[in-house]
């Protein structure tokens, strides 16, 4: 039942399954969680700029009989899941001191990890590690800031295995996908899971019978529909926070979990390879 889960997390996860008007409503709800219990259906609809019928349809979409049931659950969730000491979710104001900035960002990043823990599915981590373990090659991809995460993940995995290759340019990603064999895997990073270049690359990979693992905030996004395994991260970010550190920390936490599970399966190989790398890099130090 939806009422036993964090309704705000459900809204974030199901975001791309909503109609455009329902997304407007979802944006307003997520931005006004504390005030939601005090809003009538009419005031909520007016605030979000949608019809009252949209609110009713939205509530039924989430598994509630009516708006009152949804609002009561939202009020309960606001108390149960409200982040502590994080009034602005990391948003900085001109009047903030450096001390306030430190506390806000710390709280936002801790919240991002907590949200990721809440949605993390260990069974999917195991399945993703299975794919990586059996892969002939693993191509790590993303666009914009997500590519930085892909490169960081490639660097981490390269300390234990030489089959992990970052592919940064969108044209090269399409080329690499077109050359995939059935045993190859793409590990794709996309917070939204809904970029055009990513979709084009995934479609090519499917044609080549390659496998795709997607790291994203939205498990019902268009990209998730084309992926074999979806690893969901936490951390809510609005369009003006694109590439926020909190969102990146959430995704890197997932990478660390996946890397640890992958390494755990063959600790002897992991230790031997890391020792060889440490010896090679030692020569670069004075």
C-alpha positions in Angstrom: 0.0 0.0 0.0 1.3 3.5 -0.9 0.4 4.9 2.6 3.1 2.7 4.2 5.9 4.2 2.0 7.4 7.7 1.7 4.9 9.3 -0.7 7.3 11.9 -1.7 9.8 9.3 -2.7 7.1 7.5 -4.7 6.3 10.8 -6.5 10.0 11.3 -7.4 10.4 7.7 -8.6 7.2 7.7 -10.7 7.8 11.2 -12.1 8.2 10.2 -15.7 5.0 8.1 -15.7 2.9 11.2 -15.1 1.2 13.3 -17.7 2.6 16.9 -18.3 -0.1 18.4 -16.0 0.6 15.8 -13.3 4.3 16.7 -13.5 3.4 20.3 -12.8 1.4 19.1 -9.8 4.3 16.8 -8.7 6.8 19.7 -8.9 4.6 21.9 -6.7 4.0 19.1 -4.2 7.7 18.3 -3.8 8.5 22.0 -3.4 5.8 22.5 -0.8 5.9 19.4 1.3 5.5 21.1 4.7 2.5 23.2 3.6 0.7 20.4 1.8 -1.4 19.2 4.8 -2.9 22.7 5.1 -4.0 23.0 1.5 -7.5 22.2 0.2 -7.8 20.4 -3.1 -8.8 23.8 -4.7 -5.8 25.7 -3.2 -3.4 22.9 -4.3 -4.8 22.9 -7.8 -4.6 26.7 -8.0 -1.0 26.8 -6.7 0.2 24.2 -9.1 -1.8 25.7 -12.0 -3.8 22.6 -12.8 -7.4 21.5 -12.6 -8.9 19.9 -9.5 -9.6 16.9 -11.7 -5.9 16.5 -12.3 -5.3 16.4 -8.5 -7.9 13.6 -8.1 -6.5 11.7 -11.0 -3.0 12.1 -9.6 -4.0 10.7 -6.2 -5.6 7.7 -7.8 -2.5 7.2 -9.9 -0.6 6.8 -6.6 -3.1 4.3 -5.2 -5.2 6.6 -3.0 -9.0 6.7 -3.1 -9.2 10.5 -2.9 -7.2 13.7 -2.1 -8.0 13.5 1.7 -6.4 10.1 2.0 -3.4 11.3 0.0 -3.1 14.5 2.2 -3.2 12.5 5.4 -0.5 10.2 4.2 1.6 13.1 3.1 1.3 14.8 6.5 2.4 11.6 8.2 5.3 11.2 5.8 6.4 14.8 6.4 6.8 13.9 10.1 8.4 10.5 9.6 10.8 11.3 6.8 11.5 15.0 7.4 15.3 15.6 7.2 16.8 17.0 10.4 18.6 20.3 10.6 18.2 21.0 6.8 15.6 23.7 6.4 16.6 24.6 2.8 18.0 21.3 1.5 21.4 22.9 0.9 20.1 26.0 -0.9 22.3 29.0 0.0 21.0 32.5 0.7 22.9 35.8 0.4 22.7 36.3 4.2 24.3 32.9 5.0 27.5 32.8 6.9 30.2 30.3 6.0 29.3 28.3 9.0 25.7 28.2 7.9 26.8 27.1 4.4 28.9 24.3 5.9 26.0 23.0 7.9 23.4 23.3 5.1 25.6 21.5 2.5 26.6 18.8 5.0 22.9 18.2 5.8 22.0 18.1 2.2 24.7 15.6 1.3 23.9 13.4 4.3 20.2 13.5 3.2 21.2 12.4 -0.3 22.9 9.3 1.1 19.9 8.6 3.4 17.5 8.9 0.5 19.7 6.6 -1.6 19.8 4.0 1.2 16.0 4.2 1.3 15.6 3.3 -2.4 18.6 1.1 -2.8 17.7 -2.5 -3.9 20.5 -4.9 -2.9 19.1 -7.5 -5.3 19.7 -5.2 -8.3 23.2 -4.5 -7.1 23.9 -8.3 -7.2 22.4 -8.5 -10.7 24.5 -5.6 -11.9 27.6 -7.1 -10.5 26.7 -10.4 -12.2 26.6 -8.6 -15.6 29.9 -6.8 -14.9 31.6 -10.0 -13.9 30.6 -11.8 -17.1 31.1 -8.9 -19.5 33.7 -8.9 -22.2 33.9 -5.1 -22.0 32.2 -2.5 -19.9 31.6 0.9 -21.5 31.0 3.7 -19.0 29.0 6.6 -20.4 27.1 9.8 -19.5 26.5 13.3 -20.8 27.7 16.6 -19.2 28.3 16.2 -15.5 27.2 12.6 -15.6 30.1 11.8 -17.8 32.4 13.0 -15.0 30.8 10.3 -12.8 31.3 7.8 -15.5 35.0 8.6 -15.7 35.4 8.5 -12.0 33.7 5.0 -11.9 35.9 3.9 -14.8 39.0 5.0 -12.8 37.8 3.1 -9.7 37.0 -0.1 -11.5 40.3 0.1 -13.5 42.2 -0.4 -10.3 41.0 -4.0 -10.2 40.2 -4.8 -13.9 41.2 -3.6 -17.3 37.9 -4.2 -19.0 36.3 -0.9 -18.0 36.5 1.8 -20.6 35.0 5.4 -20.4 33.5 6.8 -23.6 32.9 10.5 -23.3 31.7 12.0 -26.7 28.1 11.3 -27.7 29.2 10.4 -31.2 31.8 8.0 -29.9 29.2 6.5 -27.6 27.0 5.8 -30.6 29.9 4.3 -32.4 30.9 2.2 -29.4 27.3 0.9 -29.0 27.2 0.0 -32.7 30.3 -2.2 -32.2 29.0 -4.0 -29.1 28.9 -7.8 -28.9 26.2 -9.6 -26.9 28.7 -10.0 -24.0 29.4 -6.3 -23.7 27.8 -4.0 -21.0 27.1 -0.3 -20.9 27.1 1.4 -17.4 25.3 4.6 -18.1 25.0 7.6 -15.7 22.0 9.9 -16.1 20.3 11.7 -13.2 17.1 12.3 -15.2 17.3 9.2 -17.3 15.7 11.1 -20.2 18.4 12.7 -22.5 18.1 12.3 -26.2 21.7 11.2 -26.8 21.4 8.5 -24.1 18.2 7.1 -25.6 19.8 6.9 -29.1 22.9 5.1 -27.6 20.7 2.7 -25.6 18.6 1.8 -28.7 21.7 1.0 -30.7 23.0 -1.2 -27.8 19.7 -3.1 -27.7 19.9 -3.7 -31.4 23.4 -5.2 -30.8 22.0 -7.3 -27.9 24.3 -5.5 -25.5 23.3 -5.1 -21.8 22.7 -1.7 -20.1 22.9 -0.8 -16.5 21.5 2.7 -15.7 22.3 4.8 -12.6 19.4 7.3 -12.3 17.1 9.1 -9.9 14.0 8.1 -11.9 13.4 4.3 -12.2 10.3 4.9 -14.5 12.2 7.3 -16.9 12.4 6.6 -20.6 16.0 5.5 -20.2 15.0 3.0 -17.5 12.6 1.4 -19.9 15.5 0.6 -22.3 17.8 -0.7 -19.5 18.3 -4.2 -18.2 19.0 -3.1 -14.7 18.3 0.3 -13.0 20.2 1.4 -9.9 18.2 4.3 -8.3 20.0 7.0 -6.4 18.4 9.5 -4.0 18.9 13.3 -3.8 16.2 15.6 -5.2 17.6 18.4 -7.4 15.6 21.2 -9.2 16.6 22.4 -12.6 18.6 25.3 -11.1 20.7 22.8 -9.2 21.8 20.8 -12.2 24.9 18.8 -11.3 24.6 19.4 -7.6 27.3 17.8 -5.4 24.6 16.1 -3.3 23.2 14.3 -6.4 26.7 13.3 -7.4 27.6 12.0 -4.0 24.4 9.8 -4.1 25.5 8.3 -7.4 29.1 7.8 -6.3 27.8 6.0 -3.2 26.0 3.6 -5.6 29.2 3.2 -7.5 31.1 2.4 -4.3 28.5 -0.3 -3.4 28.6 -1.8 -6.8 32.4 -1.7 -6.9 32.7 -3.3 -3.5 30.3 -6.2 -4.4 32.2 -6.7 -7.7 35.6 -6.8 -5.9 34.3 -9.0 -3.0 33.7 -11.8 -5.5 37.4 -12.2 -6.2 39.4 -10.6 -3.4 42.6 -12.3 -4.4 42.5 -10.9 -7.9 41.6 -7.5 -6.5 44.4 -7.4 -4.0 47.0 -8.6 -6.5 45.9 -6.1 -9.2 45.9 -3.2 -6.7 49.4 -4.2 -5.4 50.7 -4.2 -9.0 49.2 -0.8 -9.6 50.5 0.6 -6.4 54.0 -0.6 -7.3 53.8 1.0 -10.8 52.5 4.3 -9.4 55.2 4.3 -6.7 57.8 5.0 -9.4 56.1 8.3 -10.2 56.7 9.7 -6.7 60.0 11.4 -5.7 
